[in-house]
């Protein structure tokens, strides 16, 4: 069965609408930065990660593998809304996976000195004392670890992974991988009971060099094993350590997808015969399992598949999940030429009468929740995750789901690796807060929203622009903010001479009073992008270009125009940060008189913080005032300043450029930090858009950086009437 996509838009909107408030939904209640678990004797800036995650039987403690830091971390979730650092246990090697049986954690640890001499061990950890009680030699490099439901067996996928730098990563590259199985008693493995399962000569791809990836037990102690690079599955009787079945993972024909990483959305491409190359696999019952088709060696079908253990495909999602990610603004265009959203992780849990499937899309930084129906699964909702979700654990006894997100971007000033906690309860889904609709059967692609403006005639109608991340497809988006979630109903291309306008970095938008718009583009000399203002008509055609004057450009930096507003015949432009001719801690508010064609400016005093920088991101008009977004460039726990300020229009008395400029007075309107914390995630850095609609309601939008080194999360919310 192939996924149906015709009603995808209606399905996603319905799953998040207030009308569905009677159905239980997951909402994120907390996030935990695993850097909080870095031991005191280590550099607190050390790279850390949460990869594979599990929980104690009572669901009160999370345990995750941390490969770069070389150990496992513990998180106390007695109060899931206030997770606490539970400590860290360093291991002699690189942990690859962890599972829990009773009071013990079983950890696969890679101790290989080279790809050609792989080695590893199974560490048995006492959870209460956080000590290693014993280890069993594995005879190879482990990947996935799983225990049987009754806790009598533990199986380890021995990958013996290839060297990706050797012959471009082509396989075979011996030694081959296999599977080892140990007997368990009270959570402790009997090293002497080791049984080794040969899985060579079972795949069509490199049969002499199987590379086991993921392993899982059903209630009959049958094991499903994915051979990702070999594009195959193996079924093993865990009790006898005998192979009982094997089959190819096959391929998928993908249509209406984006296959080029070119800074635009183009869902007209196809990939025929795309190998699935599955990663995670989880049993739905004793006969069916679901697999995430991440891809690695030569494939990756952007999908997940439900299988019968005899090799029959029962359901194939095709491009449907990726389309849902597009609608939610989570599509990673930079991955278009590769494997798209890359579904990698999986979890299955029984919540009440519902068997739920959690599909973790690594590159979309998104978790899709499906209900198993026995046929085509039902998409219930999309959950915002941290950057690059790797593992997940369902805790039905506490109505919780937890994702582990492996990327640690702290070295570059980005988000640290986080564990995200979600709770299932009655009520509406809080995310996504904005989605797109479909046009002619295809979703409107969007992301990196960088500016916001209100329609002067219709309350709840807004316009947004995307920045230079989508350099090949600049657009103006129409938003219906009266719906929940808000809907992007139209994407108007910005064109020059009939084709998509180039060399733009649109950061601001305001109606021009004649059915068109004025746009502010942030320049960058290094990219040959000019600092300029553009007037476009109702068709998106550029009709006028106003270049910044020479006396202004003499002091230029790359931190240029971030917002634009119109008062009478004067355009006001918020510059993000100080230029070379500005006193430190100030930014210009530029004026341009449309009729007189004259430039001027005033200075705006920026707040000061101990770290990072502070700048302006938006400007809008409200009666006798302008409202500005002022923020720091920090994210997560480091973020301190995300605020709205007002300046009286009477303060806007511009002086000529090149001379002394008057400094305006400002007044704080609202601290946005509490708003940004409401959905249980970490504080995002880029509050980029703010607008006040015809009825006086204020709206805020954040920039998701095109899902590039970003969680992809876009926050869009109203703050009520702005007095």
C-alpha positions in Angstrom: 0.0 0.0 0.0 1.4 3.4 -1.0 0.6 6.5 1.0 -2.2 8.8 -0.3 -1.2 12.4 -0.4 -4.1 14.2 -2.0 -5.7 15.2 1.3 -2.4 15.8 3.1 -3.0 19.5 3.8 -6.4 18.9 5.3 -5.1 16.0 7.4 -2.2 18.1 8.9 -4.5 21.1 9.5 -7.2 18.9 11.1 -4.7 17.2 13.4 -3.6 20.5 14.8 -6.8 22.4 14.8 -8.7 23.4 17.9 -11.6 21.4 16.7 -9.5 18.3 17.5 -9.1 19.4 21.1 -11.0 16.4 22.5 -8.4 14.0 21.1 -5.3 13.4 23.2 -2.3 15.1 21.8 1.4 15.3 22.6 2.8 18.7 23.5 6.4 19.5 24.5 6.6 20.3 28.2 10.4 20.6 28.7 13.8 20.4 27.2 17.1 19.5 28.8 20.5 20.5 27.4 22.7 17.5 28.0 25.7 19.9 28.4 24.3 20.3 32.0 25.6 16.7 32.6 29.2 17.4 31.6 31.4 16.5 34.6 32.9 19.4 36.5 36.4 18.3 35.7 35.8 18.5 31.9 35.7 21.6 29.7 32.1 22.8 29.9 32.3 23.7 26.2 33.2 20.1 25.3 31.0 18.6 22.5 28.3 16.4 24.0 25.4 14.6 22.5 22.2 12.7 23.2 21.8 9.9 20.7 20.1 6.6 21.7 17.8 7.1 24.7 16.0 4.8 27.1 14.3 5.0 30.5 14.1 3.1 33.7 11.1 0.8 34.2 9.4 3.4 36.4 9.9 6.0 33.8 11.5 8.4 36.2 15.1 8.4 34.8 16.3 8.8 31.3 19.6 7.3 30.2 21.2 8.3 26.9 24.4 7.5 25.0 26.9 10.3 24.5 29.4 9.3 21.9 31.6 12.4 21.7 31.8 12.7 25.5 32.5 8.9 25.8 29.8 7.9 28.3 26.1 7.7 29.3 24.1 10.5 30.8 21.2 10.4 33.3 18.2 12.8 33.5 15.9 12.9 36.4 12.3 13.4 35.1 10.4 12.7 38.3 8.8 16.0 37.3 8.8 15.9 33.5 8.2 19.6 33.3 11.4 20.3 35.2 14.1 17.7 34.2 17.3 17.7 36.2 20.8 16.6 35.5 21.2 13.1 36.9 25.0 12.7 36.4 27.3 11.2 33.8 29.3 7.9 33.7 32.4 7.9 31.6 33.1 4.7 29.8 36.4 3.5 28.3 35.4 3.9 24.7 32.6 5.2 22.5 29.0 4.2 23.5 26.8 3.4 20.6 23.6 2.3 22.2 21.9 1.7 25.6 18.9 -0.2 26.9 17.6 -1.0 30.3 16.6 -4.2 32.0 15.4 -3.9 35.6 18.1 -2.0 37.6 20.8 -2.4 35.0 21.7 -0.4 31.9 23.3 -2.4 29.0 25.6 -0.3 26.9 27.3 -1.1 23.7 30.8 0.4 23.7 33.1 0.7 20.6 36.7 0.3 21.5 38.1 -0.1 18.0 41.5 1.2 17.2 40.9 1.1 13.5 38.2 0.1 10.9 40.2 -3.0 10.1 40.6 -4.1 13.7 37.1 -3.5 15.2 36.5 -4.3 18.8 33.9 -3.6 21.5 32.3 -4.6 24.7 28.9 -4.8 26.4 29.0 -2.8 29.7 26.6 -3.7 32.4 25.9 -0.6 34.5 24.2 -0.5 37.9 21.9 2.4 37.6 21.6 3.3 41.3 25.3 3.5 41.8 26.2 4.6 38.3 29.1 2.1 38.2 30.2 -0.6 35.6 29.6 -4.0 37.2 30.9 -6.1 34.4 31.8 -6.1 30.7 31.5 -8.8 28.0 33.8 -8.8 25.0 31.9 -8.5 21.7 34.6 -9.4 19.3 33.7 -6.4 17.1 32.3 -2.9 16.9 28.8 -2.6 18.3 25.9 -0.5 17.0 22.4 -1.2 18.3 21.6 -3.0 21.6 18.2 -4.5 22.4 16.8 -6.7 25.2 13.9 -9.1 25.0 10.6 -8.1 26.7 11.0 -10.5 29.5 14.6 -9.5 30.1 16.1 -12.9 29.4 18.1 -12.0 26.3 20.2 -9.2 25.0 21.2 -8.9 21.4 23.9 -6.6 19.9 24.3 -5.7 16.2 28.0 -5.9 15.4 28.4 -3.4 12.6 32.1 -3.4 12.0 31.4 -0.2 10.0 33.2 0.6 6.7 35.8 3.3 6.2 34.0 6.0 4.3 37.3 7.4 3.1 38.4 4.2 1.5 37.3 3.7 -2.1 34.6 6.4 -1.5 33.1 4.1 1.1 32.4 1.3 -1.3 31.7 -2.1 0.2 32.6 -4.9 0.8 35.2 -3.9 3.4 36.0 -6.7 5.7 35.7 -7.8 8.5 32.0 -8.6 8.2 29.6 -7.7 10.9 27.3 -10.2 12.7 25.0 -10.4 15.7 25.8 -11.6 19.2 23.2 -12.8 21.8 23.7 -13.2 25.6 21.5 -14.7 28.2 20.4 -12.3 30.9 19.6 -12.8 34.6 18.5 -9.8 36.7 19.7 -7.5 34.0 23.3 -9.0 34.0 24.6 -10.6 30.9 26.2 -14.0 31.1 29.3 -13.5 29.0 29.9 -17.2 28.7 26.5 -17.7 27.0 27.5 -15.7 23.9 25.9 -17.0 20.7 27.2 -15.5 17.4 24.8 -15.3 14.4 26.4 -15.3 11.0 24.5 -13.0 8.6 26.8 -13.2 5.6 25.4 -14.2 2.2 21.9 -13.1 3.0 21.8 -9.8 1.0 22.0 -8.9 -2.6 24.3 -6.0 -1.9 27.8 -6.9 -0.7 26.7 -10.3 0.8 30.2 -11.0 2.2 30.2 -7.8 4.2 27.0 -7.3 6.2 26.9 -4.2 8.3 24.2 -4.7 10.9 22.6 -1.4 11.9 19.5 -1.8 14.2 18.1 -4.6 16.2 14.7 -5.2 18.0 12.8 -8.0 19.7 9.2 -8.9 19.4 7.2 -10.7 22.2 8.2 -14.1 20.7 11.9 -13.3 21.1 12.2 -12.9 17.4 14.7 -10.4 16.3 14.5 -8.1 13.3 17.9 -6.8 12.1 18.4 -4.1 9.5 21.5 -4.3 7.3 21.5 -0.7 6.2 24.3 -0.6 3.7 23.3 -4.0 2.4 19.6 -2.9 2.0 18.3 -5.9 3.7 16.5 -7.3 6.7 17.2 -10.5 8.7 14.8 -12.2 11.1 16.4 -14.3 13.8 15.0 -16.6 16.5 16.6 -15.1 19.6 16.2 -18.3 21.6 18.1 -20.5 19.2 20.2 -17.8 17.5 19.2 -19.1 14.1 18.3 -17.1 11.0 14.6 -17.8 10.2 14.2 -15.3 7.3 15.8 -12.6 5.2 14.8 -10.4 2.4 15.8 -7.3 0.5 14.5 -3.9 1.7 13.8 -3.1 -2.0 13.3 0.3 -3.5 10.8 3.1 -3.9 9.9 5.3 -6.8 9.7 8.8 -5.5 7.8 11.5 -7.5 7.1 15.2 -7.0 10.1 15.7 -4.7 12.8 18.3 -4.6 16.1 16.8 -5.9 18.3 19.9 -6.3 19.9 21.9 -3.5 19.6 25.3 -5.1 17.9 27.7 -2.6 14.4 27.1 -3.9 11.5 24.7 -3.6 10.8 22.7 -6.7 8.7 19.6 -6.2 8.8 18.3 -9.8 11.7 16.0 -9.4 11.8 12.2 -9.1 14.0 9.4 -8.0 13.2 6.0 -9.5 14.3 2.8 -7.8 15.6 4.5 -4.7 17.0 1.9 -2.4 15.4 2.1 1.1 18.6 1.4 3.1 16.7 1.2 6.4 18.1 2.3 9.8 15.8 1.8 12.8 13.2 -0.9 12.9 10.6 -1.6 15.5 8.0 -4.3 15.9 4.3 -3.3 15.8 3.2 -6.8 16.8 4.6 -10.3 16.4 4.2 -10.3 12.7 4.7 -6.7 11.5 7.5 -4.2 12.0 8.1 -0.6 10.8 11.4 0.7 9.4 12.8 4.2 8.9 14.5 4.4 5.5 17.3 6.9 6.2 19.8 5.7 3.6 23.5 5.6 3.9 25.6 3.9 1.1 23.7 4.6 -2.1 20.0 5.0 -1.1 17.6 6.6 1.3 14.0 6.8 0.2 12.8 9.7 2.5 10.2 7.3 3.9 9.1 4.7 6.3 7.7 1.3 5.5 5.6 -1.2 7.4 6.6 -4.8 6.7 5.3 -8.3 7.4 8.2 -10.4 8.7 7.9 -12.6 5.6 9.1 -9.6 3.5 5.7 -8.4 2.3 5.4 -4.6 2.1 2.2 -3.6 3.9 2.5 0.1 3.7 5.0 2.5 2.1 4.9 6.2 3.0 6.7 7.4 -0.1 7.1 11.2 -0.1 4.0 11.9 2.1 6.0 12.5 5.3 8.4 14.8 3.5 5.4 16.8 2.2 4.1 17.1 5.7 7.5 18.5 6.7 7.4 21.0 3.8 4.0 22.3 5.0 5.3 22.7 8.5 8.4 24.7 7.3 10.8 21.9 8.2 12.0 20.9 4.8 15.8 21.1 4.5 16.5 22.3 1.0 20.2 21.8 1.4 19.5 18.1 1.6 17.4 18.0 -1.6 20.1 16.5 -3.7 20.8 13.8 -1.1 18.2 12.1 1.1 15.8 14.8 2.0 14.4 14.7 5.5 16.1 11.3 6.3 13.8 9.4 8.6 16.3 7.7 10.9 14.9 6.9 14.3 11.7 5.1 15.4 9.8 4.3 18.5 6.5 2.4 19.0 4.4 2.7 22.1 0.9 1.6 23.3 -1.0 4.6 24.7 -4.4 3.4 25.9 -6.0 1.6 23.0 -3.7 3.3 20.5 -0.5 1.9 19.1 1.5 4.9 18.1 4.5 5.1 15.8 7.0 7.9 16.2 9.1 8.6 13.1 12.2 10.8 13.8 13.3 12.7 10.7 16.9 13.6 11.3 17.4 16.4 8.7 13.9 17.9 9.3 14.4 17.9 13.1 10.9 16.7 13.4 9.0 13.8 15.0 5.9 12.6 13.2 3.3 10.7 15.3 1.2 8.1 13.5 -1.6 5.8 14.8 -1.2 2.2 13.7 -4.5 1.2 12.1 -3.5 -2.2 10.8 -3.5 -0.7 7.3 -2.5 2.8 6.3 -1.3 4.6 9.5 -3.0 7.8 10.4 -0.8 10.9 10.8 -1.9 12.5 14.1 0.6 15.3 14.5 4.1 16.7 14.1 6.3 17.5 17.1 9.1 20.0 17.1 12.4 18.4 18.1 15.9 19.6 18.7 18.5 19.5 16.0 18.9 16.1 14.4 16.7 13.7 16.4 18.4 10.3 16.7 16.6 8.3 19.3 13.2 8.2 21.1 11.6 6.4 24.0 7.9 6.1 24.7 6.8 6.0 28.3 3.1 5.1 28.1 2.8 4.6 31.9 3.4 8.3 32.3 1.9 9.5 29.0 5.3 10.7 27.9 7.5 10.5 24.8 11.1 11.7 24.8 13.4 12.5 21.9 17.2 12.6 21.9 18.7 15.1 19.5 22.3 14.5 18.7 23.7 17.7 17.2 25.7 20.0 19.4 26.3 23.3 17.7 27.7 25.1 20.7 31.1 25.6 19.2 29.5 27.8 16.5 27.2 29.6 18.9 24.2 27.4 18.1 22.0 25.2 20.2 23.5 22.5 22.4 22.3 18.9 22.1 18.9 18.6 23.9 16.6 15.9 25.2 12.9 16.9 24.5 10.0 15.8 26.7 6.4 15.6 25.5 3.3 14.8 27.4 0.1 13.4 26.0 -3.1 14.9 27.4 -6.5 16.2 26.3 -6.3 19.4 24.3 -5.1 20.9 21.1 -1.6 20.4 19.6 0.5 23.5 20.3 2.7 22.8 17.2 3.0 23.6 14.4 1.9 27.2 14.9 2.0 28.0 11.2 1.7 25.7 8.1 1.2 26.1 4.4 -1.6 24.9 2.3 -1.5 23.0 -1.0 -1.8 24.5 -4.5 -2.6 22.1 -7.3 -1.8 19.2 -5.1 1.6 20.4 -4.0 2.4 22.1 -0.7 3.7 25.7 -0.6 7.3 25.5 0.4 8.4 28.0 3.0 11.0 28.8 5.7 13.4 31.4 7.0 10.6 34.0 7.5 12.5 37.2 8.1 9.9 40.0 8.0 6.2 40.6 8.7 3.6 43.2 7.8 -0.1 43.5 8.2 -2.7 44.0 5.5 -4.1 47.5 6.0 -7.7 46.5 5.2 -8.2 43.0 6.6 -7.7 41.9 10.2 -5.8 38.7 10.6 -4.2 38.9 7.1 -0.4 39.3 7.2 2.5 39.2 4.8 5.9 37.6 5.3 9.1 37.4 3.4 11.9 34.8 3.4 15.5 35.8 3.4 18.5 34.9 1.3 18.5 31.2 2.3 16.0 30.9 -0.5 18.1 33.1 -2.8 16.8 31.5 -6.0 13.1 31.9 -5.0 12.4 35.2 -3.2 8.8 35.3 -2.2 6.0 37.2 -0.4 3.8 34.9 1.6 0.2 35.7 2.5 -0.8 34.4 6.0 -4.3 33.8 7.3 -3.6 34.4 11.0 -7.3 33.8 12.0 -6.8 30.0 11.7 -5.1 27.7 14.2 -2.5 27.0 13.1 -2.0 30.0 10.9 -2.1 29.2 7.2 0.3 30.3 4.5 -2.2 30.5 1.6 -0.1 32.0 -1.2 3.5 32.5 -2.2 4.0 35.5 -4.5 7.3 35.3 -6.4 9.4 38.4 -6.4 10.5 38.9 -10.0 12.7 41.1 -12.1 12.2 41.1 -15.9 10.0 38.1 -15.7 12.3 35.8 -13.7 13.0 35.2 -10.0 14.9 38.3 -8.8 18.5 37.5 -7.8 20.9 39.1 -5.3 18.3 39.8 -2.7 18.2 39.2 1.0 14.8 40.4 1.9 14.5 41.2 5.6 11.6 43.7 5.7 8.2 44.3 4.1 5.5 47.0 4.3 2.5 47.7 2.1 3.1 50.6 -0.4 -0.6 51.8 -0.3 -1.2 50.9 -3.9 -1.6 47.2 -3.6 2.1 46.4 -3.7 4.9 46.4 -1.2 8.2 48.1 -0.3 10.9 45.5 0.6 14.2 46.1 2.5 17.1 43.9 1.3 20.1 43.5 3.6 23.3 43.7 1.5 26.5 41.9 1.7 29.5 43.1 -0.3 31.2 39.7 -0.1 28.2 38.1 -1.9 27.7 41.1 -4.3 24.3 41.7 -2.8 23.5 45.4 -2.7 22.0 47.3 0.3 18.7 48.5 -1.2 15.0 49.1 -1.1 12.6 47.7 -3.7 9.0 48.5 -4.6 7.1 45.6 -6.1 3.6 45.7 -7.5 0.7 43.3 -6.7 2.2 40.8 -9.1 5.5 40.7 -7.3 7.3 42.5 -10.1 10.1 44.9 -9.0 9.1 48.3 -10.3 11.6 50.5 -8.4 15.0 50.1 -6.8 16.4 52.5 -4.3 20.1 52.0 -3.7 21.7 53.1 -0.5 23.6 56.4 -1.0 27.4 56.5 -1.2 27.7 58.5 2.0 25.9 55.7 3.8 27.8 52.9 2.1 31.1 54.4 3.1 30.6 52.8 6.5 28.9 49.6 5.5 29.1 46.2 7.2 27.0 43.1 6.4 24.5 44.0 9.2 22.1 46.1 7.1 18.4 46.6 6.7 16.2 44.4 8.9 12.8 46.0 8.7 10.9 48.7 6.9 7.8 50.8 7.6 6.0 53.6 5.9 4.7 56.8 7.5 3.1 59.0 5.0 5.6 59.5 2.1 8.6 58.5 4.2 10.0 55.0 4.5 11.8 54.1 7.8 14.4 51.4 7.7 15.7 49.6 10.8 19.4 48.8 10.5 20.4 45.8 12.4 23.7 46.9 14.1 26.1 49.8 14.1 28.1 50.5 11.0 31.6 51.9 10.9 30.4 55.5 11.3 28.1 54.7 14.3 29.0 55.1 18.0 29.2 51.7 19.6 25.9 50.5 21.0 23.8 52.4 18.4 22.1 51.6 15.2 20.6 53.8 12.6 16.9 54.3 11.7 17.1 55.4 8.1 14.5 57.6 6.5 13.8 57.9 2.8 11.4 60.5 1.5 9.8 58.9 -1.5 8.8 62.2 -3.2 11.8 64.3 -2.3 14.1 61.3 -2.8 16.1 62.3 0.2 17.9 60.2 2.8 18.3 60.9 6.5 18.6 59.1 9.8 18.4 59.1 13.6 20.3 57.0 16.0 18.7 54.2 18.1 20.3 53.2 21.4 20.8 49.5 21.7 20.8 47.5 24.9 24.1 46.1 26.2 24.7 42.5 27.2 27.6 40.6 28.6 28.0 38.4 25.6 27.0 38.2 21.9 25.7 41.2 20.1 22.4 43.1 20.2 20.6 44.5 17.1 17.2 45.3 15.6 15.1 42.9 13.6 11.9 44.6 12.7 10.1 47.9 12.6 6.3 48.5 12.4 4.0 51.5 12.8 1.3 51.8 15.5 -0.5 55.1 15.5 1.9 57.7 17.0 4.6 55.2 17.6 6.9 52.8 15.9 7.5 49.4 17.4 10.9 47.7 17.1 12.2 44.2 17.8 15.5 44.3 19.6 17.3 41.1 20.4 20.6 39.5 21.1 22.0 36.8 18.8 22.1 34.1 21.5 20.2 30.9 21.7 19.0 28.5 24.5 20.1 29.2 28.0 22.5 31.9 26.8 19.7 34.1 25.3 18.9 37.1 27.5 17.3 39.8 25.3 14.3 39.5 23.0 12.1 42.6 23.5 9.7 45.0 21.8 10.4 48.7 22.2 8.4 51.8 21.1 9.7 55.1 19.8 7.3 58.1 19.4 6.9 59.2 15.8 7.6 62.7 17.1 11.1 61.5 17.9 11.8 60.7 14.3 13.4 64.0 13.2 16.0 62.8 10.7 19.3 64.6 10.0 21.3 64.4 6.9 23.7 61.5 6.5 27.3 62.1 7.2 26.7 64.6 10.0 25.5 64.5 13.6 22.4 62.4 14.1 19.9 62.8 16.9 19.4 59.9 19.3 15.8 58.8 19.9 14.3 57.8 23.2 12.7 54.4 23.6 10.3 52.6 25.9 10.0 48.9 26.6 6.7 47.4 25.4 7.0 43.7 26.0 9.6 41.1 27.0 9.2 38.2 24.5 11.3 35.7 26.5 8.3 34.3 28.4 6.5 33.9 25.1 9.5 32.0 23.6 9.6 29.6 26.5 5.9 28.7 26.5 6.2 25.7 24.3 8.8 23.9 26.4 11.7 24.2 24.0 14.9 26.2 24.3 14.7 30.0 23.4 15.4 30.5 19.7 17.7 33.3 18.7 16.0 34.9 15.7 12.9 36.8 16.5 12.7 38.4 13.0 9.2 39.6 12.4 6.5 41.7 14.2 3.3 43.2 12.8 0.1 44.7 14.2 -3.0 44.0 12.2 -5.9 46.2 11.5 -7.6 45.4 14.8 -4.5 46.1 16.8 -3.4 42.5 17.5 0.4 42.0 17.5 2.0 39.0 15.8 5.5 37.6 16.2 7.4 35.2 13.9 10.8 33.6 14.2 13.3 32.7 11.5 14.2 29.0 11.3 17.3 29.5 9.1 15.9 27.1 6.4 16.4 24.1 8.7 20.2 24.5 8.3 22.0 23.9 11.6 18.7 24.7 13.1 15.8 22.8 14.7 13.6 24.1 11.9 11.1 25.3 14.4 9.1 28.5 13.5 7.2 30.2 16.2 4.3 32.3 15.2 2.0 33.7 17.9 -0.2 36.6 18.8 0.4 38.7 21.8 -3.0 40.3 22.0 -4.0 43.9 21.5 -1.0 46.2 21.5 -1.9 49.4 23.4 
